[in-house]
Amino acid sequence: RTLKVRTNADTPYDAQNAIKMGAEGIGLCRTEHMFFDTEERRLAIQEMIVAETLQTRKTALAKLLPFQTGDFYGIFKAMNGKPVTIRLIDPPLHEFTPKDDAGVQKLSKITGLDPEKIKHRCEQLHESNPMLGHRGCRLCITYPEILDMQITAIIEAGIKCVKEGIKVFPEIMHPLTMDKKEFKVLEQQTREVADRLIKQAGVKLPYLVGT
């Protein structure tokens, strides 16, 4: 055969299983799915979503960074040189918000925000048709610090693998881009973060950026 088969995989253990079954790379790694794995991760992304200032959002993103870095490291290690297409965060945000009073109270305790304010924010984010909502690449255009965190996680995981002799080839996908200007803004920021980290580490790490 000449057809190559890639898998959908969002976690290191899914990537390992895919390799055992003959996958020749990852065609889609959905980074938002990484946040569902544990309550700690869900709370961190909820904290990021309800953040009212840049600083509080960065604080929440700092909690998410080690989770994403660890996951990417595990995925790259399992793939060992096979291509991995990583789609940057593309969530309908309301899917991550608390669904009951207990969840609201827990998030309120962590963030210090009034429960009613959190409920109001959740109502603001609710979308009848999430396919038409504030998602895809526009999320990272609105909040570029989210892009910084995800690219940092991908590249730092890649650098760790390269230093251990593991081959890495990430393909970074910006989801739902609609025009050239949108993509240019995101590509430039992606390359600035990635190239800076690679240069600081003094390693060779090839990567692709696309839509």
mmCIF file of the C-alpha atoms, coordinates in Angstrom:
data_MODEL
# 
_entry.id   MODEL 
# 
loop_
_atom_site.group_PDB 
_atom_site.id 
_atom_site.type_symbol 
_atom_site.label_atom_id 
_atom_site.label_alt_id 
_atom_site.label_comp_id 
_atom_site.label_asym_id 
_atom_site.label_entity_id 
_atom_site.label_seq_id 
_atom_site.pdbx_PDB_ins_code 
_atom_site.Cartn_x 
_atom_site.Cartn_y 
_atom_site.Cartn_z 
_atom_site.occupancy 
_atom_site.B_iso_or_equiv 
_atom_site.pdbx_formal_charge 
_atom_site.auth_seq_id 
_atom_site.auth_comp_id 
_atom_site.auth_asym_id 
_atom_site.auth_atom_id 
_atom_site.pdbx_PDB_model_num 
ATOM 1   C CA . ARG A 1 1   ? 0.000   0.000  0.000  1.00 0.00 ? 1   ARG A CA 1 
ATOM 2   C CA . THR A 1 2   ? 0.980   3.664  -0.379 1.00 0.00 ? 2   THR A CA 1 
ATOM 3   C CA . LEU A 1 3   ? -1.680  5.146  1.899  1.00 0.00 ? 3   LEU A CA 1 
ATOM 4   C CA . LYS A 1 4   ? -0.424  6.257  5.311  1.00 0.00 ? 4   LYS A CA 1 
ATOM 5   C CA . VAL A 1 5   ? -2.753  6.208  8.304  1.00 0.00 ? 5   VAL A CA 1 
ATOM 6   C CA . ARG A 1 6   ? -2.612  8.672  11.182 1.00 0.00 ? 6   ARG A CA 1 
ATOM 7   C CA . THR A 1 7   ? -4.648  8.563  14.359 1.00 0.00 ? 7   THR A CA 1 
ATOM 8   C CA . ASN A 1 8   ? -6.646  11.006 16.455 1.00 0.00 ? 8   ASN A CA 1 
ATOM 9   C CA . ALA A 1 9   ? -4.913  11.112 19.846 1.00 0.00 ? 9   ALA A CA 1 
ATOM 10  C CA . ASP A 1 10  ? -5.070  13.679 22.635 1.00 0.00 ? 10  ASP A CA 1 
ATOM 11  C CA . THR A 1 11  ? -3.121  11.904 25.396 1.00 0.00 ? 11  THR A CA 1 
ATOM 12  C CA . PRO A 1 12  ? 0.177   10.012 25.743 1.00 0.00 ? 12  PRO A CA 1 
ATOM 13  C CA . TYR A 1 13  ? -1.624  6.728  26.459 1.00 0.00 ? 13  TYR A CA 1 
ATOM 14  C CA . ASP A 1 14  ? -3.816  7.103  23.344 1.00 0.00 ? 14  ASP A CA 1 
ATOM 15  C CA . ALA A 1 15  ? -0.663  7.806  21.323 1.00 0.00 ? 15  ALA A CA 1 
ATOM 16  C CA . GLN A 1 16  ? 1.036   4.679  22.702 1.00 0.00 ? 16  GLN A CA 1 
ATOM 17  C CA . ASN A 1 17  ? -1.993  2.529  21.850 1.00 0.00 ? 17  ASN A CA 1 
ATOM 18  C CA . ALA A 1 18  ? -2.143  4.017  18.358 1.00 0.00 ? 18  ALA A CA 1 
ATOM 19  C CA . ILE A 1 19  ? 1.490   3.094  17.698 1.00 0.00 ? 19  ILE A CA 1 
ATOM 20  C CA . LYS A 1 20  ? 0.813   -0.483 18.839 1.00 0.00 ? 20  LYS A CA 1 
ATOM 21  C CA . MET A 1 21  ? -2.023  -0.629 16.291 1.00 0.00 ? 21  MET A CA 1 
ATOM 22  C CA . GLY A 1 22  ? 0.176   0.649  13.448 1.00 0.00 ? 22  GLY A CA 1 
ATOM 23  C CA . ALA A 1 23  ? -0.507  4.390  13.296 1.00 0.00 ? 23  ALA A CA 1 
ATOM 24  C CA . GLU A 1 24  ? 2.054   6.348  11.280 1.00 0.00 ? 24  GLU A CA 1 
ATOM 25  C CA . GLY A 1 25  ? 1.578   9.634  13.070 1.00 0.00 ? 25  GLY A CA 1 
ATOM 26  C CA . ILE A 1 26  ? -1.137  11.772 14.657 1.00 0.00 ? 26  ILE A CA 1 
ATOM 27  C CA . GLY A 1 27  ? -3.452  13.545 12.245 1.00 0.00 ? 27  GLY A CA 1 
ATOM 28  C CA . LEU A 1 28  ? -5.296  15.461 14.945 1.00 0.00 ? 28  LEU A CA 1 
ATOM 29  C CA . CYS A 1 29  ? -4.357  16.163 18.559 1.00 0.00 ? 29  CYS A CA 1 
ATOM 30  C CA . ARG A 1 30  ? -7.171  18.265 20.050 1.00 0.00 ? 30  ARG A CA 1 
ATOM 31  C CA . THR A 1 31  ? -5.523  20.268 22.809 1.00 0.00 ? 31  THR A CA 1 
ATOM 32  C CA . GLU A 1 32  ? -8.778  21.266 24.493 1.00 0.00 ? 32  GLU A CA 1 
ATOM 33  C CA . HIS A 1 33  ? -9.437  17.577 25.239 1.00 0.00 ? 33  HIS A CA 1 
ATOM 34  C CA . MET A 1 34  ? -6.342  17.536 27.460 1.00 0.00 ? 34  MET A CA 1 
ATOM 35  C CA . PHE A 1 35  ? -8.213  19.681 29.980 1.00 0.00 ? 35  PHE A CA 1 
ATOM 36  C CA . PHE A 1 36  ? -10.917 17.084 30.649 1.00 0.00 ? 36  PHE A CA 1 
ATOM 37  C CA . ASP A 1 37  ? -8.577  14.488 32.127 1.00 0.00 ? 37  ASP A CA 1 
ATOM 38  C CA . THR A 1 38  ? -8.666  15.531 35.807 1.00 0.00 ? 38  THR A CA 1 
ATOM 39  C CA . GLU A 1 39  ? -10.612 17.864 38.064 1.00 0.00 ? 39  GLU A CA 1 
ATOM 40  C CA . GLU A 1 40  ? -7.447  19.903 38.641 1.00 0.00 ? 40  GLU A CA 1 
ATOM 41  C CA . ARG A 1 41  ? -7.176  20.566 34.911 1.00 0.00 ? 41  ARG A CA 1 
ATOM 42  C CA . ARG A 1 42  ? -10.865 21.398 34.548 1.00 0.00 ? 42  ARG A CA 1 
ATOM 43  C CA . LEU A 1 43  ? -10.674 23.883 37.407 1.00 0.00 ? 43  LEU A CA 1 
ATOM 44  C CA . ALA A 1 44  ? -7.580  25.527 35.917 1.00 0.00 ? 44  ALA A CA 1 
ATOM 45  C CA . ILE A 1 45  ? -9.229  26.116 32.552 1.00 0.00 ? 45  ILE A CA 1 
ATOM 46  C CA . GLN A 1 46  ? -12.407 27.308 34.254 1.00 0.00 ? 46  GLN A CA 1 
ATOM 47  C CA . GLU A 1 47  ? -10.270 29.760 36.206 1.00 0.00 ? 47  GLU A CA 1 
ATOM 48  C CA . MET A 1 48  ? -8.793  30.986 32.927 1.00 0.00 ? 48  MET A CA 1 
ATOM 49  C CA . ILE A 1 49  ? -12.223 31.360 31.313 1.00 0.00 ? 49  ILE A CA 1 
ATOM 50  C CA . VAL A 1 50  ? -13.735 33.456 34.121 1.00 0.00 ? 50  VAL A CA 1 
ATOM 51  C CA . ALA A 1 51  ? -10.580 35.582 34.613 1.00 0.00 ? 51  ALA A CA 1 
ATOM 52  C CA . GLU A 1 52  ? -11.363 39.296 34.543 1.00 0.00 ? 52  GLU A CA 1 
ATOM 53  C CA . THR A 1 53  ? -7.837  40.613 34.059 1.00 0.00 ? 53  THR A CA 1 
ATOM 54  C CA . LEU A 1 54  ? -4.781  39.708 32.019 1.00 0.00 ? 54  LEU A CA 1 
ATOM 55  C CA . GLN A 1 55  ? -2.815  38.865 35.166 1.00 0.00 ? 55  GLN A CA 1 
ATOM 56  C CA . THR A 1 56  ? -5.417  36.473 36.578 1.00 0.00 ? 56  THR A CA 1 
ATOM 57  C CA . ARG A 1 57  ? -5.700  34.803 33.189 1.00 0.00 ? 57  ARG A CA 1 
ATOM 58  C CA . LYS A 1 58  ? -1.915  34.377 33.037 1.00 0.00 ? 58  LYS A CA 1 
ATOM 59  C CA . THR A 1 59  ? -1.962  32.894 36.548 1.00 0.00 ? 59  THR A CA 1 
ATOM 60  C CA . ALA A 1 60  ? -4.477  30.274 35.421 1.00 0.00 ? 60  ALA A CA 1 
ATOM 61  C CA . LEU A 1 61  ? -2.514  29.576 32.237 1.00 0.00 ? 61  LEU A CA 1 
ATOM 62  C CA . ALA A 1 62  ? 0.624   29.024 34.330 1.00 0.00 ? 62  ALA A CA 1 
ATOM 63  C CA . LYS A 1 63  ? -1.249  26.171 36.046 1.00 0.00 ? 63  LYS A CA 1 
ATOM 64  C CA . LEU A 1 64  ? -2.159  24.647 32.668 1.00 0.00 ? 64  LEU A CA 1 
ATOM 65  C CA . LEU A 1 65  ? 1.343   24.908 31.174 1.00 0.00 ? 65  LEU A CA 1 
ATOM 66  C CA . PRO A 1 66  ? 2.929   21.922 32.995 1.00 0.00 ? 66  PRO A CA 1 
ATOM 67  C CA . PHE A 1 67  ? -0.056  19.711 32.165 1.00 0.00 ? 67  PHE A CA 1 
ATOM 68  C CA . GLN A 1 68  ? 0.184   20.488 28.460 1.00 0.00 ? 68  GLN A CA 1 
ATOM 69  C CA . THR A 1 69  ? 3.976   20.248 28.394 1.00 0.00 ? 69  THR A CA 1 
ATOM 70  C CA . GLY A 1 70  ? 3.868   16.824 30.046 1.00 0.00 ? 70  GLY A CA 1 
ATOM 71  C CA . ASP A 1 71  ? 1.196   15.573 27.664 1.00 0.00 ? 71  ASP A CA 1 
ATOM 72  C CA . PHE A 1 72  ? 3.067   16.759 24.578 1.00 0.00 ? 72  PHE A CA 1 
ATOM 73  C CA . TYR A 1 73  ? 6.273   15.189 25.871 1.00 0.00 ? 73  TYR A CA 1 
ATOM 74  C CA . GLY A 1 74  ? 4.501   11.853 26.311 1.00 0.00 ? 74  GLY A CA 1 
ATOM 75  C CA . ILE A 1 75  ? 2.896   12.082 22.871 1.00 0.00 ? 75  ILE A CA 1 
ATOM 76  C CA . PHE A 1 76  ? 6.165   13.003 21.111 1.00 0.00 ? 76  PHE A CA 1 
ATOM 77  C CA . LYS A 1 77  ? 7.986   10.222 22.939 1.00 0.00 ? 77  LYS A CA 1 
ATOM 78  C CA . ALA A 1 78  ? 5.390   7.679  21.829 1.00 0.00 ? 78  ALA A CA 1 
ATOM 79  C CA . MET A 1 79  ? 5.524   8.902  18.222 1.00 0.00 ? 79  MET A CA 1 
ATOM 80  C CA . ASN A 1 80  ? 9.360   9.196  18.132 1.00 0.00 ? 80  ASN A CA 1 
ATOM 81  C CA . GLY A 1 81  ? 9.803   11.044 14.833 1.00 0.00 ? 81  GLY A CA 1 
ATOM 82  C CA . LYS A 1 82  ? 6.362   10.430 13.374 1.00 0.00 ? 82  LYS A CA 1 
ATOM 83  C CA . PRO A 1 83  ? 4.459   13.637 12.520 1.00 0.00 ? 83  PRO A CA 1 
ATOM 84  C CA . VAL A 1 84  ? 2.031   15.045 15.089 1.00 0.00 ? 84  VAL A CA 1 
ATOM 85  C CA . THR A 1 85  ? -0.599  17.579 13.993 1.00 0.00 ? 85  THR A CA 1 
ATOM 86  C CA . ILE A 1 86  ? -1.512  19.633 17.056 1.00 0.00 ? 86  ILE A CA 1 
ATOM 87  C CA . ARG A 1 87  ? -4.637  21.738 16.814 1.00 0.00 ? 87  ARG A CA 1 
ATOM 88  C CA . LEU A 1 88  ? -4.465  24.692 19.167 1.00 0.00 ? 88  LEU A CA 1 
ATOM 89  C CA . ILE A 1 89  ? -7.344  25.199 21.555 1.00 0.00 ? 89  ILE A CA 1 
ATOM 90  C CA . ASP A 1 90  ? -10.742 25.253 19.844 1.00 0.00 ? 90  ASP A CA 1 
ATOM 91  C CA . PRO A 1 91  ? -13.409 24.920 22.517 1.00 0.00 ? 91  PRO A CA 1 
ATOM 92  C CA . PRO A 1 92  ? -16.926 26.254 22.737 1.00 0.00 ? 92  PRO A CA 1 
ATOM 93  C CA . LEU A 1 93  ? -16.027 27.915 26.061 1.00 0.00 ? 93  LEU A CA 1 
ATOM 94  C CA . HIS A 1 94  ? -19.361 27.155 27.715 1.00 0.00 ? 94  HIS A CA 1 
ATOM 95  C CA . GLU A 1 95  ? -18.547 23.424 27.589 1.00 0.00 ? 95  GLU A CA 1 
ATOM 96  C CA . PHE A 1 96  ? -15.876 24.005 30.242 1.00 0.00 ? 96  PHE A CA 1 
ATOM 97  C CA . THR A 1 97  ? -17.900 26.149 32.645 1.00 0.00 ? 97  THR A CA 1 
ATOM 98  C CA . PRO A 1 98  ? -19.410 24.680 35.866 1.00 0.00 ? 98  PRO A CA 1 
ATOM 99  C CA . LYS A 1 99  ? -22.725 22.924 35.314 1.00 0.00 ? 99  LYS A CA 1 
ATOM 100 C CA . ASP A 1 100 ? -24.130 23.034 38.858 1.00 0.00 ? 100 ASP A CA 1 
ATOM 101 C CA . ASP A 1 101 ? -24.006 25.064 42.088 1.00 0.00 ? 101 ASP A CA 1 
ATOM 102 C CA . ALA A 1 102 ? -21.350 22.806 43.603 1.00 0.00 ? 102 ALA A CA 1 
ATOM 103 C CA . GLY A 1 103 ? -19.075 23.494 40.635 1.00 0.00 ? 103 GLY A CA 1 
ATOM 104 C CA . VAL A 1 104 ? -19.726 27.219 40.863 1.00 0.00 ? 104 VAL A CA 1 
ATOM 105 C CA . GLN A 1 105 ? -18.932 27.233 44.596 1.00 0.00 ? 105 GLN A CA 1 
ATOM 106 C CA . LYS A 1 106 ? -15.693 25.306 44.050 1.00 0.00 ? 106 LYS A CA 1 
ATOM 107 C CA . LEU A 1 107 ? -14.569 27.737 41.332 1.00 0.00 ? 107 LEU A CA 1 
ATOM 108 C CA . SER A 1 108 ? -15.559 30.695 43.501 1.00 0.00 ? 108 SER A CA 1 
ATOM 109 C CA . LYS A 1 109 ? -13.377 29.390 46.318 1.00 0.00 ? 109 LYS A CA 1 
ATOM 110 C CA . ILE A 1 110 ? -10.359 29.097 44.000 1.00 0.00 ? 110 ILE A CA 1 
ATOM 111 C CA . THR A 1 111 ? -10.776 32.423 42.194 1.00 0.00 ? 111 THR A CA 1 
ATOM 112 C CA . GLY A 1 112 ? -12.242 34.577 44.962 1.00 0.00 ? 112 GLY A CA 1 
ATOM 113 C CA . LEU A 1 113 ? -15.003 35.660 42.566 1.00 0.00 ? 113 LEU A CA 1 
ATOM 114 C CA . ASP A 1 114 ? -18.592 35.998 43.761 1.00 0.00 ? 114 ASP A CA 1 
ATOM 115 C CA . PRO A 1 115 ? -20.662 32.914 42.765 1.00 0.00 ? 115 PRO A CA 1 
ATOM 116 C CA . GLU A 1 116 ? -23.267 35.139 41.113 1.00 0.00 ? 116 GLU A CA 1 
ATOM 117 C CA . LYS A 1 117 ? -20.567 36.730 38.968 1.00 0.00 ? 117 LYS A CA 1 
ATOM 118 C CA . ILE A 1 118 ? -19.391 33.277 37.872 1.00 0.00 ? 118 ILE A CA 1 
ATOM 119 C CA . LYS A 1 119 ? -22.974 32.265 37.026 1.00 0.00 ? 119 LYS A CA 1 
ATOM 120 C CA . HIS A 1 120 ? -23.390 35.451 34.999 1.00 0.00 ? 120 HIS A CA 1 
ATOM 121 C CA . ARG A 1 121 ? -20.166 34.744 33.106 1.00 0.00 ? 121 ARG A CA 1 
ATOM 122 C CA . CYS A 1 122 ? -21.361 31.207 32.361 1.00 0.00 ? 122 CYS A CA 1 
ATOM 123 C CA . GLU A 1 123 ? -24.649 32.584 31.019 1.00 0.00 ? 123 GLU A CA 1 
ATOM 124 C CA . GLN A 1 124 ? -22.744 35.062 28.834 1.00 0.00 ? 124 GLN A CA 1 
ATOM 125 C CA . LEU A 1 125 ? -20.707 32.253 27.306 1.00 0.00 ? 125 LEU A CA 1 
ATOM 126 C CA . HIS A 1 126 ? -23.639 29.934 26.579 1.00 0.00 ? 126 HIS A CA 1 
ATOM 127 C CA . GLU A 1 127 ? -24.170 29.456 22.851 1.00 0.00 ? 127 GLU A CA 1 
ATOM 128 C CA . SER A 1 128 ? -27.195 27.952 21.107 1.00 0.00 ? 128 SER A CA 1 
ATOM 129 C CA . ASN A 1 129 ? -24.971 27.034 18.181 1.00 0.00 ? 129 ASN A CA 1 
ATOM 130 C CA . PRO A 1 130 ? -21.359 26.644 19.370 1.00 0.00 ? 130 PRO A CA 1 
ATOM 131 C CA . MET A 1 131 ? -20.195 26.183 15.759 1.00 0.00 ? 131 MET A CA 1 
ATOM 132 C CA . LEU A 1 132 ? -20.843 29.911 15.275 1.00 0.00 ? 132 LEU A CA 1 
ATOM 133 C CA . GLY A 1 133 ? -19.401 31.084 18.592 1.00 0.00 ? 133 GLY A CA 1 
ATOM 134 C CA . HIS A 1 134 ? -16.208 32.717 19.831 1.00 0.00 ? 134 HIS A CA 1 
ATOM 135 C CA . ARG A 1 135 ? -13.829 29.882 19.117 1.00 0.00 ? 135 ARG A CA 1 
ATOM 136 C CA . GLY A 1 136 ? -11.115 28.656 16.799 1.00 0.00 ? 136 GLY A CA 1 
ATOM 137 C CA . CYS A 1 137 ? -8.252  31.004 16.022 1.00 0.00 ? 137 CYS A CA 1 
ATOM 138 C CA . ARG A 1 138 ? -10.272 34.022 17.165 1.00 0.00 ? 138 ARG A CA 1 
ATOM 139 C CA . LEU A 1 139 ? -9.899  32.895 20.771 1.00 0.00 ? 139 LEU A CA 1 
ATOM 140 C CA . CYS A 1 140 ? -6.108  33.263 20.538 1.00 0.00 ? 140 CYS A CA 1 
ATOM 141 C CA . ILE A 1 141 ? -6.419  36.549 18.663 1.00 0.00 ? 141 ILE A CA 1 
ATOM 142 C CA . THR A 1 142 ? -8.551  37.911 21.513 1.00 0.00 ? 142 THR A CA 1 
ATOM 143 C CA . TYR A 1 143 ? -6.344  36.349 24.193 1.00 0.00 ? 143 TYR A CA 1 
ATOM 144 C CA . PRO A 1 144 ? -2.801  35.974 22.726 1.00 0.00 ? 144 PRO A CA 1 
ATOM 145 C CA . GLU A 1 145 ? -1.505  34.775 26.089 1.00 0.00 ? 145 GLU A CA 1 
ATOM 146 C CA . ILE A 1 146 ? -3.344  31.472 25.462 1.00 0.00 ? 146 ILE A CA 1 
ATOM 147 C CA . LEU A 1 147 ? -1.355  31.027 22.263 1.00 0.00 ? 147 LEU A CA 1 
ATOM 148 C CA . ASP A 1 148 ? 1.883   31.818 24.110 1.00 0.00 ? 148 ASP A CA 1 
ATOM 149 C CA . MET A 1 149 ? 1.159   29.119 26.677 1.00 0.00 ? 149 MET A CA 1 
ATOM 150 C CA . GLN A 1 150 ? 0.316   26.429 24.127 1.00 0.00 ? 150 GLN A CA 1 
ATOM 151 C CA . ILE A 1 151 ? 3.297   27.109 21.855 1.00 0.00 ? 151 ILE A CA 1 
ATOM 152 C CA . THR A 1 152 ? 5.579   27.179 24.904 1.00 0.00 ? 152 THR A CA 1 
ATOM 153 C CA . ALA A 1 153 ? 4.226   23.780 25.987 1.00 0.00 ? 153 ALA A CA 1 
ATOM 154 C CA . ILE A 1 154 ? 4.686   22.239 22.526 1.00 0.00 ? 154 ILE A CA 1 
ATOM 155 C CA . ILE A 1 155 ? 8.196   23.570 21.992 1.00 0.00 ? 155 ILE A CA 1 
ATOM 156 C CA . GLU A 1 156 ? 9.483   22.919 25.517 1.00 0.00 ? 156 GLU A CA 1 
ATOM 157 C CA . ALA A 1 157 ? 8.229   19.329 25.280 1.00 0.00 ? 157 ALA A CA 1 
ATOM 158 C CA . GLY A 1 158 ? 9.920   19.026 21.901 1.00 0.00 ? 158 GLY A CA 1 
ATOM 159 C CA . ILE A 1 159 ? 13.189  20.430 23.228 1.00 0.00 ? 159 ILE A CA 1 
ATOM 160 C CA . LYS A 1 160 ? 13.170  17.919 26.095 1.00 0.00 ? 160 LYS A CA 1 
ATOM 161 C CA . CYS A 1 161 ? 12.688  15.085 23.612 1.00 0.00 ? 161 CYS A CA 1 
ATOM 162 C CA . VAL A 1 162 ? 15.445  16.311 21.291 1.00 0.00 ? 162 VAL A CA 1 
ATOM 163 C CA . LYS A 1 163 ? 17.865  16.464 24.227 1.00 0.00 ? 163 LYS A CA 1 
ATOM 164 C CA . GLU A 1 164 ? 16.980  12.847 25.009 1.00 0.00 ? 164 GLU A CA 1 
ATOM 165 C CA . GLY A 1 165 ? 17.607  11.750 21.431 1.00 0.00 ? 165 GLY A CA 1 
ATOM 166 C CA . ILE A 1 166 ? 13.926  11.428 20.537 1.00 0.00 ? 166 ILE A CA 1 
ATOM 167 C CA . LYS A 1 167 ? 12.944  12.689 17.084 1.00 0.00 ? 167 LYS A CA 1 
ATOM 168 C CA . VAL A 1 168 ? 10.155  15.259 17.073 1.00 0.00 ? 168 VAL A CA 1 
ATOM 169 C CA . PHE A 1 169 ? 8.154   16.748 14.216 1.00 0.00 ? 169 PHE A CA 1 
ATOM 170 C CA . PRO A 1 170 ? 5.218   18.872 15.405 1.00 0.00 ? 170 PRO A CA 1 
ATOM 171 C CA . GLU A 1 171 ? 2.769   20.378 12.926 1.00 0.00 ? 171 GLU A CA 1 
ATOM 172 C CA . ILE A 1 172 ? 0.959   23.294 14.621 1.00 0.00 ? 172 ILE A CA 1 
ATOM 173 C CA . MET A 1 173 ? -2.580  23.905 13.354 1.00 0.00 ? 173 MET A CA 1 
ATOM 174 C CA . HIS A 1 174 ? -4.445  27.184 13.848 1.00 0.00 ? 174 HIS A CA 1 
ATOM 175 C CA . PRO A 1 175 ? -8.121  26.184 13.732 1.00 0.00 ? 175 PRO A CA 1 
ATOM 176 C CA . LEU A 1 176 ? -10.887 27.847 11.729 1.00 0.00 ? 176 LEU A CA 1 
ATOM 177 C CA . THR A 1 177 ? -8.851  30.633 10.144 1.00 0.00 ? 177 THR A CA 1 
ATOM 178 C CA . MET A 1 178 ? -10.939 32.537 7.619  1.00 0.00 ? 178 MET A CA 1 
ATOM 179 C CA . ASP A 1 179 ? -8.571  34.970 5.948  1.00 0.00 ? 179 ASP A CA 1 
ATOM 180 C CA . LYS A 1 180 ? -4.907  35.681 5.267  1.00 0.00 ? 180 LYS A CA 1 
ATOM 181 C CA . LYS A 1 181 ? -4.633  38.480 7.846  1.00 0.00 ? 181 LYS A CA 1 
ATOM 182 C CA . GLU A 1 182 ? -5.923  36.263 10.664 1.00 0.00 ? 182 GLU A CA 1 
ATOM 183 C CA . PHE A 1 183 ? -3.409  33.548 9.868  1.00 0.00 ? 183 PHE A CA 1 
ATOM 184 C CA . LYS A 1 184 ? -0.523  36.008 9.477  1.00 0.00 ? 184 LYS A CA 1 
ATOM 185 C CA . VAL A 1 185 ? -1.071  37.431 12.981 1.00 0.00 ? 185 VAL A CA 1 
ATOM 186 C CA . LEU A 1 186 ? -1.101  33.966 14.532 1.00 0.00 ? 186 LEU A CA 1 
ATOM 187 C CA . GLU A 1 187 ? 1.775   32.559 12.478 1.00 0.00 ? 187 GLU A CA 1 
ATOM 188 C CA . GLN A 1 188 ? 4.028   35.478 13.388 1.00 0.00 ? 188 GLN A CA 1 
ATOM 189 C CA . GLN A 1 189 ? 3.323   35.124 17.105 1.00 0.00 ? 189 GLN A CA 1 
ATOM 190 C CA . THR A 1 190 ? 3.768   31.341 16.928 1.00 0.00 ? 190 THR A CA 1 
ATOM 191 C CA . ARG A 1 191 ? 7.162   31.612 15.239 1.00 0.00 ? 191 ARG A CA 1 
ATOM 192 C CA . GLU A 1 192 ? 8.356   34.351 17.607 1.00 0.00 ? 192 GLU A CA 1 
ATOM 193 C CA . VAL A 1 193 ? 7.654   32.182 20.670 1.00 0.00 ? 193 VAL A CA 1 
ATOM 194 C CA . ALA A 1 194 ? 8.913   28.936 19.117 1.00 0.00 ? 194 ALA A CA 1 
ATOM 195 C CA . ASP A 1 195 ? 12.082  30.361 17.563 1.00 0.00 ? 195 ASP A CA 1 
ATOM 196 C CA . ARG A 1 196 ? 13.016  32.159 20.790 1.00 0.00 ? 196 ARG A CA 1 
ATOM 197 C CA . LEU A 1 197 ? 12.715  28.973 22.861 1.00 0.00 ? 197 LEU A CA 1 
ATOM 198 C CA . ILE A 1 198 ? 14.586  26.862 20.302 1.00 0.00 ? 198 ILE A CA 1 
ATOM 199 C CA . LYS A 1 199 ? 17.388  29.421 20.081 1.00 0.00 ? 199 LYS A CA 1 
ATOM 200 C CA . GLN A 1 200 ? 17.685  29.602 23.881 1.00 0.00 ? 200 GLN A CA 1 
ATOM 201 C CA . ALA A 1 201 ? 17.899  25.807 24.089 1.00 0.00 ? 201 ALA A CA 1 
ATOM 202 C CA . GLY A 1 202 ? 20.487  25.604 21.318 1.00 0.00 ? 202 GLY A CA 1 
ATOM 203 C CA . VAL A 1 203 ? 18.830  22.657 19.573 1.00 0.00 ? 203 VAL A CA 1 
ATOM 204 C CA . LYS A 1 204 ? 17.436  21.861 16.128 1.00 0.00 ? 204 LYS A CA 1 
ATOM 205 C CA . LEU A 1 205 ? 13.698  21.384 16.204 1.00 0.00 ? 205 LEU A CA 1 
ATOM 206 C CA . PRO A 1 206 ? 11.821  21.501 12.881 1.00 0.00 ? 206 PRO A CA 1 
ATOM 207 C CA . TYR A 1 207 ? 8.151   22.417 13.029 1.00 0.00 ? 207 TYR A CA 1 
ATOM 208 C CA . LEU A 1 208 ? 5.349   23.428 10.662 1.00 0.00 ? 208 LEU A CA 1 
ATOM 209 C CA . VAL A 1 209 ? 2.691   26.105 11.133 1.00 0.00 ? 209 VAL A CA 1 
ATOM 210 C CA . GLY A 1 210 ? -0.550  25.931 9.161  1.00 0.00 ? 210 GLY A CA 1 
ATOM 211 C CA . THR A 1 211 ? -4.326  25.949 9.260  1.00 0.00 ? 211 THR A CA 1 
# 
